[in-house]
Amino acid sequence: MNKPIEKSRLIALNRNKILVLEKKGLPKRLTLAGGIIKKNESLKKGLVREVNEEIGVKLKKKQLRYFSSHSKQLDNSSLIKHYFVINGEIKNYELLEPDKFSSIYWLEWHEAIKFMDKLDGKAVKRLLKEHAQI
């Protein structure tokens, strides 16, 4: 078994909307900002780097609150996604990886999860349930 692949994801909430990136191509697929954690990089530091690379937002680690982790088995490894919630609104974002994503926007959470992978959808639902927004 190979070392697990670890990713950090940002759940940015604004009332009942979340900030999503739409992946290129069909069918429609949405994801949260974030990505793979590099060797010797903390989960928060990796998330700060990935968010800056993808949407140009310079987060501070103190703005992020760890929420949960979810994993799934892959063929020769496992994938662990670590979810963080931002305290405060995200502004002035821009799409910096047009080769991967077609757009970035705020979307009602219940619409967004229809187009997310199972781990992302599960984390978003759980967060909103805990915040009594469902």
Secondary structure, 3 states (H helix, E strand, C coil): CCCCEEEEEEECEECCEEEEEEECCCCCCEECCEEECCCCCCHHHHHHHHHHHHHCCCCCHHHEEEEEEEEEECCCCEEEEEEEEECCCCCCCCCCCCCCEEEEEEEEHHHHHHHCCHHHHHHHHHHHHHCCCC
